[in-house]
Amino acid sequence: MSSSSRSRPRKKCRSVSSSSNEREEVGEDDKGEEKDTSSDDSKDDDDDDDDDHDEDESSEELLSHSSLRRRSSRGNSCMNELAKDICLFRKRVLFITGAGISVASGIRPFRGESGVWTSTIWTNATRETFRKDPLIWYNQFWLPNFMKCLPKMVQPNPAHHALAGILKRYPDTLHMITQNIDGLHLPCRDRLVEAHGRLGLYKCIPDEDSDTDSESDDDDEREVHLGHRRKRRLARKKQVCPYQQSESLSVDDVEPIGVRKTLKIGKGRLSVAPRCPHCSNAVAPQALLFDEGYHSHDFYQFQKMEDWLGKAEVIVFVGTSFAVRLPEIALEQARKKRIPVYNFNTQDMLEATSRLDATNIKGRSEVLLPRLLEELEDLETLLGIVPPMDDDNDEDVEGGKELNESHPPPTMSNACLALEATMSPTDSFAEPSTVAEASATSAAQTIQVKT
């Protein structure tokens, strides 16, 4: 199905801010609307009441469910819009997660006041520094800073579980890219790309890189450019060890045997550097280093990411900074294609402009993502939608594959038409302005959820 056949007017989510001392939780509306002391919120509530009076009585009856009557400042209406894109209109939605989603699991964020980011990481997380002395690199840099985050020491939190549940419901149209290396995202078969690697895996580092001869690339004009296809092709052709480009080593594969215990528990010091069992070169963790490209190892699956970004109709950021390359490219793609962007975050808010349709939903991901899953379930129940659901016995779904013919999007039944009737004419987006992108702080859509 083409994207134009699934398009419809989208509702503008109101711009609301909450005071720092409020104790609000997503889902409180299920218990009834609370009175808000904020004048801005009161004004929004008045506007909401006016919208409700304009709805016809038949729509009121069909939409009496509490899940579709939430018109508050806590982000529920915006999440309802996203839920409709997922289950009703079957948009191709790409989730991009960052360190913020794992904070509730006890992992420090990479940036921010409590983050692990330091100038030491910037200067040491490179192949160049690793090659100088792999043993010092492990003992003074990698083990103290990163091995404490091994997946065996932490567990997925409600955000990871909710996101896995969401992706499983619509396997043909939902995909996820994570920038985290903690391995906490639950298996989603081929709908998950761990773009920056995974703790507990290793790769062989060649004595020197042979991909710096030219910057020219195969298919240089492709829509999204994350990695270098020509350099990847040449590296695969020249590799003397499969673990340099195409395969990964587990901790039980590295040599000598004596280093494995230290690498597993993440404590202590190594007496020798870990080595490749195939070629005896030093092995580095399977993590994207600062002087590596996404094409440097097949584990990062940059071509799949390019495909997903090129076909995305909605992009959802969860707990990510926008100071790194992947989110920057995703935002540029959103501007170019004029597709909606949602930002679930506690900081790093996006600014809506004439070119960027951005909605910020401020709060903790372990609260917000279960709320989104609940919105999906409520909509499915109300509209009689049976989600395709992932069957582990089915063949893998290729990234970007068209909708499964056995599970087409539902037709516009009376309930669906009533759902659309709740959107007043003023709710739809105006045509994008042709003027240059400019500051639009007053137009920024930010829903703050105090958790």
N, C-alpha and C positions, 0 to 999 in steps of 0.2 A: 504494500500500500504506500502511495506517495505521501510525503509529509503534508502536501497541500490539502489532501482529503481528510486529514486529522486536525487541521487547524481550526481555531475558534477564538472569539474575543477572550482575552485574559483579563482577570480582575486585578486592579491596582491595589496592593496591600498598603494600608495606611502607615504613615511614618509616626512612630510612637516611641517615646523613651520613658523609662521607669526610674524612680529615684533609687539611690544606692541602698537605702535601708528597707526596701520592701522585701517581703518574703513570699514570692510567688512561685508556684510550681505549675508546669504544664499539666493540664488535666483538672485543675481546680474548677473549671467551668462546668464539669459534670455534676458538681455539687450545687450549682447555681451561681449566677453572676454576683461577684463581690463589688461593693462600692469602692470606687477608687478616689483617693483624695487629690489626685493630680488633675489640674484644670484641663490639661491637654487631653488626658484620658476621658474626662467627663464630656468634653466636646466631641470626641470620637464616638462615645456611647450614644450621644444625642443623634449624631449622623446615622449611626446604625439603626436607631429606632425609626428614623424617617425612611430608610431603605426598606425596613420590614413592613411599614404601612403600605408601601407601594406594591408589594407582592400580592398577587391574586389569591383568593381563598383556596383554590384547588392546590396551588403550589405549597401553601402553608400546611395542608394536610399531609401531602407526600413527604415534606421535608421537616416533619415535626420531630424527627430523631435528633437527640442532643448532639450527635456527632456532626450534623450539618447545620446546626443553629448557632454554632459558636461564632460570635461576632465581637471578639474582644481584642485587647491590645497585646495578647500573649502569643501571637504567632499562629493560632490555630487555623484562621482563615487562609493564611498563606500556605500552610502545610496541606490544607484541604485542596488548594489549587494544584499543588505538586502531586498529591494523591490522585487527582483526576487525570493529570497528564500521564500518570503511570498506568492506572487500571482502566480508565474509561476511554482515553484517546490513544493509549498504547504508544506514546512517544518513546523514542530511543533516548534513554536517560543515562548519562555517564556520571557516576559518583567518583570523586577524587578526594582521598582522605590523607590527612597529615597527622603529625604527632599529637594534636589535641585530642584525638579519639581514644588514645591509649593512656591518658593521664589518670583516668579513674582506675586503671589496672595497676597503678603505682609506678608508671614510667614517666620520668621527667620529660617535659617538652624539649625540643631541640633549641628553640629560641625563647625569648622573653626573660623576665627577671629570674625565674627559677630554672631556666633552660641550661642544657649542657654545653651550649655554644660558647666557645672561647677562641681567641686567636690561635691557641695551640692546635685546635681541631683544624682550623683553616690551613695551617702550615704543614700539618702532619698527615692529613687524610689524602695523600697523593701517592701515585705509583713511584714518583721520583724519590720521595723520602723513604718509602718502603724498601726500594732497591739498595739504598745506601747501607742499611743494616737491618734486615728483617727481625732479628732477635730483639734489638733495642726497640724497634717499632712496636712489637707485641708487648713487651714488658713495661715500657714507659708511656705508651699511647693507647693501644687497643684494649688491653686487659683492664686498665683502671677506668676507662671512660665508657666502654660499651658492653663488656661481657657480663656486667651485672644485670643486663636486660634480657638474658637468655629466656626463651619462652617457657622453659621448665620451671622458672622461678616466679612467673606471673601467669595470670589467667585472663581470658577474654572477659570484657565487662558487658553490661547490657547493650551498649552501643554496637559492639561487634556482633552480638547475637541478633539484634534487631535488623541490622543491615544485611546479614546473611539471610534472614527470613524474608526480607523485602526482595532481594535478588532471586531467591528461589521461587518466588511466586510468579515472576514474569521472566523466564530464562531467555526468551528470544529478543528482548528489547532493553534489558538492564545489564550494565557492565560496571566494573569498578577497577580503578587504579589506585594503589596505595603507595605513598612515598615512605612508608614505615618499613623498617627491617626487623621488627620484633616478632613477626610470624603469628600475630594474634588474630588476624582475620580468619574466620572459619573457612574451610575449603568451599569454593564456589566453582569447582571444575574449571573450565577454560574461560570463565567470566571474570576472573581476577588476575590482574598483573601486578606483581610486586616490583615496581619500577626501579627501586633503589637497592634491591637485594633482600637477603634473609639471613639473620643470625643462625649459626650452626652449619652453614654451607661454606665451601671454600672453592677458590679458583686458582689455577696455576698462572703465575706471572712470568712471561718470557723475559729474557735478559735485556731485550730492547724492543721498542715498538716499531713496527714496519709500516704503519698506516699514515705517515705524515708527509708523504711525497707530494700530494696534491689535494686541494679542497674540492675539486670537481666531483660531482656525484651523479649516480644513475637517477634518472627521472627527477631532475632538479626542480622541476616546476610543479611537483605534486602539492596538493592543497595544504597538508600539514607536514612539517619537516622537524622531526625529533632526533633522528639518528642519520648516520651516513651509510647508505646502502652499498656504495662501491667499496668503502673501507671494510665493511663487514664481509663482503664477498671475497676480497683479497685476503683478509685475515683467516677465513675458513680454508682458503686454498693453500695458504702458507703454513698453517699451524702444524707444529711437530708433535703437539700433545693435545688430545681432545679436550682437556680441562682448561685450555687457554681460551677457548671460544665457545664451544658447543655444549659442554657438559659441566656439571658441578660435582664436587666431592663432599661427602658427608664427613663428620668429625671422626667416624670410625674407619675412614679410608686413608687419612693423612698419616704420614710417617714422621718420625719413628713412633712406635706404640706408646712410649713414655710421655708424649705431649698430650695425648688424648684426654686424660683425666683433668688436667689443668684447663684445657679448652672447654670441657663439658661443664665444670663447676664454676668457671669464671673467676677463680681465686688462685693466688699464688703467682709464682714466676716460672717462666720456661727456662730450661737450661740450653736448649737448642731450638732453632726455628723450625716450624712445621714444614714438611717437604712433600712434594708430589710423588705418589707411588709409581707413576708412569715415566717421568723424566727427571725426577730428583730436584727440580727447581723449587725455590721457596713458594709456598702458597699463601695467598692473602684471603681474608674473609670475602664472601660473596656479597660485597657492598659496593655501590657505585662511588668511586673516589672522585675527588674534585677535578683531576686532570684526565678523567675517563669520559667518553661519550656513551650514550645509550646503546650504540652499536658495538661497544667493546666486549660484550658477552651476550650470548643468545638468551640467557636467563631474563634479561630486562625487556625482551619482546617489544622493541620499539616500533616495529612495523604494525603489530596489532594495536598498539596505542595510537598510532597515526590513523589507522582505519577507524577506530572508535571515535576519536575526536572529530574526524572528518564527517562522520555520519550522525553525530549527536544532535538531538533536537532540544535537549535540556541538559545543563551541566549543574551538578550539585557538589559544592565544596564542603567538606566536614573537617574542622579543626586544622586547617592548613594555613601556613604563611603564604603570602603572595610575592615573596622576595626571591623565589627560586624559579628555574626555567620552566618546569612543567606547568604550574599554575599560570605563569605569564603567557605561555603559548595557548593554553586553554582559554584564557580571557580574550586574547587577540582573536581567536577563532569565534568566540561568542560575539564579539563586536562586529566581525566581518559578516557573520551569518544572521545577526540580529536575533539570537536565540536567548531565552531567559536563563538567568543564573541565580541559584540559591546559595547562600553562604551561612552554614550552621557553624557558629563560632562564638568564642567568648571575647575575642579581640580580633584585630586585623579586619575591620569592617570595609566593605567595598562602597564605592561612591557611584550612585546611579547618574548617568549622563545621557546625552542625546543618542549615544551609540551603544551604551551598556545598560541593559535591562536587568538590574541587580536588586535582589531582595535579601537583606540580612536578617537572620533569625538568631538573636543573641541568647545564648544559654549553653549549658553543658550537653555534649553529645549523648551522654548516657541517659539523659532525660528526653532530649528532643527526638532521637531516632526511634525509641519505643513508641513515642507519641505519633510519629509518622506511620509506623507499622499499624498502629491502632486505627488511624484515619483510613488507611487502605482497607482494613478488615470491615470497618463500618460502611464504607462506600460499597464494597462488594456485597455485603448483606442487604443493604437498602436497594441496590439496583439489580440484584440477582446475577451478579457477575461471578463466574466460576474461574478463578485464575488458572492458567495453564499448569503451573507448578512444575518444578524440575523433578524428573524421574531418574533416579540414579542408574536405572537399567537402560535408559535411552543412550543413543550415541551422543557424543559431545556436540554442543551447539557452537558453530563457528562464530567468531566475533563479527558483528555487523550483519548477520543473516536476517533475511526478511522474516516477517511474521509467519508462524506456523499456520498452514491453511486449516488445520483441524481446530485451531483456537483463534478465529478471527475476532477483531474488536466487536463489542456488542453493538447492535443497531440502536438508533435513537428511539427508545421506547418512551412511553408517556412519562415514566419516572425520570428518564434522562432529560426529556424536554423540560420537565419541571425544574430539574437541577439547573439547567441553563437559564430558566426564567428568573432565577434569583439574582442574576447579574443585571443591574440597571444599565441603561445606555451609557452612563458616565463612567462605568467600570472598565470598559474596553480601552485598550491602548490606542492612543492617537498614532497617526502615521509617523515614522521616525523623521526627525528633523534632518535637513540636509546641511545645516550649518555645522561649522567645525565643533568638535567636542570641547565642552567648556565645563567649568566648575558648576556642580548642581547639588550642593549640600542640602538645600531645602527640599530637593526632590528625592533624596536618598530614602530608600524604603528599609527601615530598620525596625524590627520587632524585638524588643528586649525581654528576655525571660529570666527572671531572677531565680536561681536554683540553689 
